[in-house]
Amino acid sequence: MIKKYNKEMRFITSKAIAHSTIVELKNELETVKHTVDYWFGMFKNRAFGEIKDGNLSYAKWRDIYFKNDWLEVPEYRCFCNPKGVSTSDDWAAYELDKSYLIIWKKWYQYHERWKFRIAKLESERFDIRRIEELTDTTINECLLAILGLSPSIIGKTGFEKFSFGERLFEIKDIKYQDYKGNNLTINTRIYANNGFGHIEWRLRQKEEYVLLERLATRGQPSNFSDFIRSEKFLKWAYEYGYLMERVLKIRNINDSPWGEDFALKLYQELINSGYIKGKFEYMWEREDGMSESSLHYLANELLNADLIPSKHHFTSIEKYIEYSSPKPLRKQYNENNETTSYAEKTPFLAESDLIDKAITKLELDRDNKLKEK
């Protein structure tokens, strides 16, 4: 039987929920990628595939169709297949061909934004303080929390003004005419699902979102509001098993791969530098704001300084410092920038400075002892 809810509780979510959510989001991102590829194909093959760059002047476009013996319909800026029109492949409009680049770019940008966001959500340490410290919180933040994702990521890079209703890649309808003079329009249709992007729409279709809406409106859709009283949400989420109370874990000192003597020194220097908090005999916790990826950096730097054995350094450090991400620590690079460069995937400078300060002290202590010998 679970303890009765009280206002002083502090919460953390299940790793399993976070992992399944990340997998689901990656699957949805793959669907978006198919759409990106489709529009890239349309862009690449416009005007018989003869225009390779982003420029598509009318004169150049016109010359290509003349060269392929198509018939011009100048009043509508169109060309038709001289053999006749039976499908949409048998005619072309300048504005339509030109639109493919615009549409592909917008889908590509949408995909890249969510690729970056999902990587950030996967690497971000779960932190519910954003909800705990506010009187009211948004449904979006609450949904992230009960899906095992950190609501405190909102406001950070990639999530500056995040909401499910954002329309960052919206464009105006592109107008063109077909070879008969009919007025037509085309758009990206990124927000075709009732005004929501593909991934945002999928998140809103989840059962958890429906339950949160019901909680916020008391079952009356006409009373809809994006906000929920934070205490009301926390009580509900705890009672229904979405959040559980944080329990400090005692370290297993019999499973101390670097030895307790070194562990104590490491603990003292990381405490002094301000990187960790907590008691030595418990699993150490990073100070608020320290990312999961900084733990990857710490393990690597300890290894590079020859302070620890060369084997299993990522697994070993998890025996001392709590790690709650579903992503394997060895793959936990920092995703603060939209980059594919490994060299740029380092922790924030403030985090690495704290770690470097502790390691420098440990190296100095080791070197002094070697000199004494």
C-alpha positions as CSV (number, residue, x, y, z in Angstrom):
1,M,0.0,0.0,0.0
2,I,1.4,3.4,-1.0
3,K,1.8,6.2,1.5
4,K,-0.8,8.9,1.6
5,Y,0.0,11.9,-0.5
6,N,1.4,15.0,1.3
7,K,2.6,18.3,0.0
8,E,6.2,17.7,1.2
9,M,6.8,14.8,-1.2
10,R,9.5,15.0,-3.9
11,F,9.0,12.9,-7.0
12,I,11.0,11.0,-9.6
13,T,9.6,8.9,-12.5
14,S,10.2,5.3,-13.7
15,K,13.0,4.8,-16.2
16,A,10.9,2.3,-18.1
17,I,8.2,4.9,-18.9
18,A,10.9,7.3,-20.2
19,H,12.5,4.7,-22.4
20,S,9.2,3.6,-24.0
21,T,8.3,7.3,-24.7
22,I,11.6,8.0,-26.4
23,V,11.2,4.9,-28.6
24,E,7.7,6.0,-29.5
25,L,8.9,9.5,-30.4
26,K,11.7,8.1,-32.5
27,N,9.2,6.0,-34.4
28,E,7.1,9.0,-35.1
29,L,10.2,10.9,-36.2
30,E,10.8,8.1,-38.7
31,T,7.4,8.8,-40.2
32,V,8.2,12.4,-40.5
33,K,11.5,11.5,-42.2
34,H,9.5,9.6,-44.9
35,T,7.6,12.8,-45.6
36,V,10.9,14.7,-45.8
37,D,12.2,12.2,-48.3
38,Y,9.1,12.4,-50.4
39,W,9.3,16.2,-50.8
40,F,13.1,15.9,-51.4
41,G,12.3,13.6,-54.3
42,M,9.7,16.0,-55.6
43,F,12.3,18.9,-55.4
44,K,15.1,16.8,-56.9
45,N,13.0,15.7,-59.8
46,R,11.4,19.0,-60.8
47,A,12.0,20.1,-64.3
48,F,13.2,16.6,-65.3
49,G,15.7,16.7,-62.6
50,E,17.8,19.3,-64.4
51,I,17.9,22.0,-61.8
52,K,20.2,20.9,-59.0
53,D,20.5,24.0,-56.9
54,G,18.0,26.1,-55.1
55,N,17.5,28.6,-57.9
56,L,14.6,28.2,-60.2
57,S,14.3,31.2,-62.5
58,Y,11.3,31.2,-64.8
59,A,13.6,31.6,-67.8
60,K,15.7,28.6,-66.9
61,W,12.6,26.5,-66.0
62,R,11.0,27.5,-69.4
63,D,14.1,26.5,-71.4
64,I,14.2,23.1,-69.8
65,Y,10.6,22.2,-70.8
66,F,11.1,23.6,-74.3
67,K,14.3,21.5,-74.7
68,N,12.1,18.4,-73.8
69,D,9.6,19.4,-76.5
70,W,6.7,20.1,-74.1
71,L,4.0,22.5,-75.1
72,E,3.8,25.9,-73.3
73,V,0.6,27.3,-71.9
74,P,2.0,30.8,-71.3
75,E,-1.1,32.4,-69.9
76,Y,-1.0,30.0,-66.9
77,R,2.8,29.7,-66.8
78,C,2.4,25.9,-67.5
79,F,3.8,23.3,-69.8
80,C,2.1,20.1,-71.0
81,N,3.3,16.8,-72.3
82,P,2.8,16.9,-76.2
83,K,1.5,13.3,-76.0
84,G,-1.5,14.5,-74.0
85,V,-2.5,15.0,-70.3
86,S,-3.7,11.9,-68.5
87,T,-2.0,12.3,-65.1
88,S,-0.5,15.1,-63.0
89,D,2.9,14.0,-64.4
90,D,1.9,15.2,-67.8
91,W,1.8,18.9,-67.0
92,A,3.9,21.3,-64.9
93,A,3.4,24.7,-63.4
94,Y,6.3,27.1,-62.6
95,E,5.0,28.1,-59.1
96,L,4.3,24.4,-58.3
97,D,7.7,23.3,-59.3
98,K,9.2,26.2,-57.3
99,S,7.1,25.3,-54.2
100,Y,8.8,21.9,-53.8
101,L,12.0,23.4,-52.5
102,I,10.1,25.5,-49.9
103,I,8.0,22.6,-48.7
104,W,10.9,20.2,-48.5
105,K,12.9,22.8,-46.5
106,K,10.1,23.3,-44.0
107,W,9.6,19.6,-43.4
108,Y,13.4,19.1,-43.1
109,Q,13.5,21.9,-40.5
110,Y,10.6,20.4,-38.6
111,H,12.3,17.0,-38.6
112,E,15.6,18.4,-37.5
113,R,13.9,20.4,-34.7
114,W,12.3,17.3,-33.3
115,K,15.4,15.2,-33.8
116,F,17.2,17.6,-31.7
117,R,14.4,17.8,-29.1
118,I,14.1,14.0,-28.8
119,A,17.9,13.8,-28.2
120,K,17.7,16.4,-25.6
121,L,14.7,14.7,-23.9
122,E,16.6,11.4,-23.9
123,S,19.7,12.9,-22.4
124,E,18.1,15.3,-19.9
125,R,18.1,14.4,-16.3
126,F,14.5,14.1,-14.9
127,D,13.7,17.2,-13.0
128,I,10.2,18.1,-11.8
129,R,11.1,21.2,-9.9
130,R,9.5,23.4,-12.6
131,I,6.1,22.0,-11.6
132,E,6.8,21.7,-7.9
133,E,7.8,25.3,-7.6
134,L,4.9,26.8,-9.6
135,T,1.3,27.3,-8.4
136,D,0.0,26.4,-11.9
137,T,1.5,24.4,-14.6
138,T,0.6,23.7,-18.3
139,I,-0.8,20.4,-19.5
140,N,2.3,20.1,-21.8
141,E,4.6,20.1,-18.8
142,C,2.4,17.7,-16.9
143,L,2.3,15.3,-19.9
144,L,6.1,15.3,-20.2
145,A,6.4,14.5,-16.5
146,I,4.0,11.5,-16.5
147,L,5.7,10.1,-19.7
148,G,9.0,10.1,-17.8
149,L,10.5,13.1,-19.5
150,S,11.8,16.2,-17.8
151,P,9.3,19.1,-17.7
152,S,12.1,21.4,-16.7
153,I,13.6,21.2,-20.2
154,I,11.0,23.8,-21.3
155,G,12.8,27.1,-21.6
156,K,16.1,25.5,-22.6
157,T,17.7,25.3,-26.1
158,G,15.2,23.9,-28.5
159,F,12.3,24.3,-26.1
160,E,12.5,28.1,-25.6
161,K,8.7,28.7,-25.9
162,F,7.6,25.2,-26.4
163,S,3.9,24.3,-26.8
164,F,2.0,21.7,-28.7
165,G,0.2,24.5,-30.5
166,E,3.4,26.1,-31.9
167,R,3.6,26.7,-35.7
168,L,7.2,27.5,-36.2
169,F,7.3,26.2,-39.8
170,E,4.0,27.5,-41.1
171,I,3.9,29.1,-44.5
172,K,1.2,30.9,-46.5
173,D,-0.6,28.9,-49.2
174,I,1.4,28.9,-52.4
175,K,-0.9,29.7,-55.3
176,Y,-0.6,28.5,-58.9
177,Q,-2.7,27.6,-61.9
178,D,-3.0,24.3,-63.8
179,Y,-2.8,24.0,-67.6
180,K,-6.6,24.7,-67.8
181,G,-6.4,27.9,-65.7
182,N,-7.9,26.5,-62.5
183,N,-6.7,28.3,-59.4
184,L,-5.0,25.9,-57.0
185,T,-3.0,26.1,-53.8
186,I,-0.4,23.9,-52.1
187,N,1.1,24.0,-48.6
188,T,3.4,21.9,-46.4
189,R,0.5,20.4,-44.4
190,I,2.8,20.1,-41.5
191,Y,0.0,21.3,-39.3
192,A,-2.8,19.5,-41.1
193,N,-3.9,17.6,-37.9
194,N,-6.3,20.2,-36.5
195,G,-3.6,22.8,-36.5
196,F,-0.9,20.6,-34.8
197,G,2.3,19.2,-36.1
198,H,2.7,15.4,-36.6
199,I,4.5,14.7,-33.4
200,E,2.6,17.2,-31.3
201,W,-0.7,15.6,-32.6
202,R,0.5,12.1,-31.6
203,L,1.4,13.3,-28.1
204,R,-2.1,14.8,-27.8
205,Q,-3.7,11.6,-28.8
206,K,-2.1,9.6,-25.9
207,E,-4.4,8.4,-23.2
208,E,-2.3,10.3,-20.6
209,Y,-3.1,13.6,-22.4
210,V,-6.8,12.8,-22.5
211,L,-6.7,12.1,-18.8
212,L,-4.9,15.4,-18.1
213,E,-7.5,17.3,-20.1
214,R,-10.2,15.7,-18.1
215,L,-8.4,16.6,-14.9
216,A,-7.9,20.3,-16.0
217,T,-11.6,20.7,-17.1
218,R,-13.3,18.4,-14.6
219,G,-14.8,16.6,-17.5
220,Q,-16.3,19.7,-19.1
221,P,-14.5,20.5,-22.4
222,S,-16.1,23.9,-22.5
223,N,-14.0,24.8,-19.4
224,F,-10.7,23.9,-21.2
225,S,-7.6,25.6,-19.9
226,D,-4.0,24.9,-20.7
227,F,-3.2,25.2,-17.0
228,I,-3.6,22.8,-14.0
229,R,-3.1,23.6,-10.4
230,S,0.3,22.1,-9.7
231,E,-0.6,20.5,-6.3
232,K,-3.8,19.0,-7.9
233,F,-1.7,17.4,-10.6
234,L,1.0,16.1,-8.3
235,K,-1.6,14.5,-6.0
236,W,-3.4,12.9,-9.0
237,A,-0.1,11.7,-10.6
238,Y,1.1,10.2,-7.4
239,E,-2.2,8.4,-6.6
240,Y,-2.4,6.9,-10.1
241,G,1.2,5.8,-10.1
242,Y,2.7,8.1,-12.7
243,L,5.0,9.7,-10.1
244,M,6.6,8.0,-7.1
245,E,8.4,9.4,-4.1
246,R,12.1,9.9,-4.3
247,V,14.0,7.4,-2.1
248,L,17.6,7.8,-1.3
249,K,19.6,4.7,-2.3
250,I,22.4,3.4,0.0
251,R,25.5,2.6,-2.0
252,N,26.7,-1.0,-2.0
253,I,30.3,-0.5,-0.6
254,N,31.0,-4.2,-1.3
255,D,30.6,-3.3,-5.0
256,S,33.0,-0.4,-5.3
257,P,35.0,-1.0,-8.5
258,W,37.5,1.9,-7.7
259,G,37.9,1.1,-4.0
260,E,36.4,3.1,-1.1
261,D,39.7,5.0,-0.5
262,F,39.6,6.5,-4.0
263,A,35.8,6.9,-3.8
264,L,36.1,9.0,-0.7
265,K,38.7,11.3,-2.4
266,L,36.6,11.6,-5.5
267,Y,33.5,12.3,-3.4
268,Q,35.3,15.1,-1.4
269,E,36.6,16.8,-4.5
270,L,33.3,16.7,-6.4
271,I,31.5,18.0,-3.3
272,N,34.1,20.8,-2.9
273,S,33.8,21.8,-6.6
274,G,30.0,21.9,-6.3
275,Y,29.3,19.1,-8.8
276,I,27.6,16.6,-6.5
277,K,25.6,16.6,-3.2
278,G,24.4,14.1,-0.7
279,K,26.1,11.8,1.8
280,F,29.1,9.6,1.0
281,E,27.3,6.3,2.0
282,Y,24.4,7.0,-0.3
283,M,24.3,7.2,-4.1
284,W,25.7,10.6,-4.8
285,E,23.5,13.0,-6.7
286,R,24.5,15.7,-9.1
287,E,23.7,19.2,-8.0
288,D,20.6,20.8,-9.6
289,G,21.2,21.7,-13.2
290,M,24.0,19.3,-13.8
291,S,23.2,17.3,-17.0
292,E,23.3,13.5,-17.4
293,S,25.9,14.0,-20.2
294,S,28.3,15.6,-17.8
295,L,28.6,12.2,-16.1
296,H,29.9,10.8,-19.4
297,Y,32.4,13.6,-19.5
298,L,33.5,12.9,-15.8
299,A,34.0,9.2,-16.5
300,N,36.1,9.9,-19.6
301,E,38.2,12.5,-17.9
302,L,38.9,10.2,-14.9
303,L,40.1,7.6,-17.4
304,N,42.2,10.1,-19.4
305,A,43.9,11.2,-16.2
306,D,44.8,7.6,-15.4
307,L,42.9,7.9,-12.1
308,I,40.8,4.8,-12.7
309,P,41.2,1.4,-14.4
310,S,40.7,1.4,-18.2
311,K,37.8,-1.1,-18.2
312,H,34.1,-0.4,-17.7
313,H,34.5,3.2,-16.6
314,F,30.9,4.1,-17.6
315,T,29.4,1.1,-15.8
316,S,31.7,1.7,-12.8
317,I,30.8,5.4,-12.2
318,E,27.1,4.5,-12.0
319,K,28.0,2.5,-8.8
320,Y,28.8,5.9,-7.2
321,I,26.7,8.6,-8.9
322,E,23.0,8.2,-9.6
323,Y,22.2,8.0,-13.3
324,S,18.5,8.1,-14.3
325,S,18.5,8.4,-18.1
326,P,17.2,5.5,-20.2
327,K,20.1,6.2,-22.6
328,P,23.3,4.2,-22.1
329,L,25.9,6.4,-20.4
330,R,28.5,5.5,-23.0
331,K,26.2,7.2,-25.6
332,Q,25.2,10.1,-23.4
333,Y,26.8,13.0,-25.2
334,N,25.6,16.5,-24.6
335,E,23.1,17.7,-27.2
336,N,23.1,21.4,-26.4
337,N,23.9,22.3,-30.0
338,E,22.4,21.0,-33.2
339,T,25.6,19.4,-34.4
340,T,26.9,16.1,-35.7
341,S,30.5,16.9,-34.6
342,Y,31.6,14.6,-31.7
343,A,34.1,17.3,-30.6
344,E,31.3,19.8,-30.0
345,K,29.2,17.3,-27.9
346,T,30.7,18.4,-24.6
347,P,29.0,19.5,-21.4
348,F,28.2,23.1,-20.7
349,L,31.4,25.0,-19.9
350,A,30.3,25.5,-16.3
351,E,29.8,21.8,-15.7
352,S,33.2,20.8,-17.3
353,D,35.0,23.5,-15.2
354,L,33.7,21.9,-12.0
355,I,34.7,18.5,-13.1
356,D,38.1,19.6,-14.3
357,K,38.7,21.4,-11.0
358,A,38.0,18.2,-9.0
359,I,40.2,16.0,-11.4
360,T,43.1,18.5,-11.2
361,K,43.1,18.2,-7.4
362,L,43.0,14.3,-7.6
363,E,45.9,14.3,-10.1
364,L,47.9,16.7,-7.8
365,D,47.3,14.4,-4.8
366,R,48.4,11.4,-6.7
367,D,51.5,13.0,-8.1
368,N,52.6,14.3,-4.7
369,K,52.3,10.8,-3.2
370,L,54.4,9.4,-6.1
371,K,57.1,11.9,-5.3
372,E,57.1,11.0,-1.6
373,K,57.8,7.4,-2.7
